Amino acid sequence: MVQSDTDFRQLVETCQHKVYNQAYRMLGNREEAEEATQDIFLKVHAALDDFRGEASLSSWIYRITANVCISRMRRKQLQTSSLDQPRGEDGRSVAEVTADESDNPEEKCASSEMGRIVREQFRRLKPEWAQALSLHYFGGQSYGEVAAAMAIPRATVATYIRRSKLQLAGRLVAHTGKDGVYLK
């Protein structure tokens, strides 16, 4: 358990990247994710004495992360912005940074476009569905760990993940043809 400021610093150092990544995936904005990460660790620090140990410390932190992000999403009703607009410090867009580094420009373009579409549609999922999907696939957590982090039954996690995958697939079909060619 965290007993001192040094222990808390170590906790932050251990968890900050995962917390930030989770916040970024849910909020879709670097600055918003950075602010949320600060808020999350302030809440964690303030509530450490209330941590009962019923779940793992990381699950408890993930739950706080999800709650803070969902609150921000609901409060601000975040507007989606184009991932093709420069957003990084180097002036490159998120789509450029995450694009496939293949030598084929056509494949590069298709990969970039599909990544943009997937991220856009991911942010349109119900927050709880996006959280479950993100914790499982991007956070590497088991259904049981996701259930503990979200304080919901394991069966509900499975339902959220299944529904989010089906919804994403349906939305992606709207952007692609039967042979995977992008429709504009």
PESULSUL-V178815 format. One line per field, one symbol per residue. ss: DSSP state (H for helix, E for strand, - for the rest). psi: psi as a letter, one per 30 degrees, with the letter a starting at -180 (. if undefined). burial: I if it has 16 or more other C-alpha atoms within 10 Angstrom, else O. Layout:
BEGIN
ss=???
psi=???
burial=???
END
This chain:
BEGIN
ss=----HHHHHHHHHHHHHHHHHHHHHHH--HHHHHHHHHHHHHHHHHHHHH------HHHHHHHHHHHHHHHHHHHH-----------------HHHHH------HHHHHHHHHHHHHHHHHHH---HHHHHHHHHHHH----HHHHHHHH---HHHHHHHHHHHHHHHHHHHHHHE-----E--
psi=ljfleeeeeeeeeefeeeeeeeeeeefgkeeeeeeeeeeefeeeefgeffkfgflleeeeeeeeeeeeeeeeeeefikkklkffkkflfgflleeeeflkhlfjeeeeeeeeeeeeeeeeeefflkeeeeeeeeeeeefgkleeeeeeefhlleeeeeeeeeeeeeeeeeeeefflleggkkk.
burial=OOOOOOOIOOIOOOOIOIIIIIIIIIIIIIOIIIOIIOIIIOOIOOOOOOOOOOOOIIIIIIIIIIIIIIOIIOOOOOOOOOIOOOIOOOOOIIIIOOIIOOOOOOOIIIIIIIIIIIIIOIIOIOIIIIIIIIIIOOIOIOIIIIIIIIOOOIOOIIOIIOIIIOIIOOOIOOOOOOOOOOOO
END
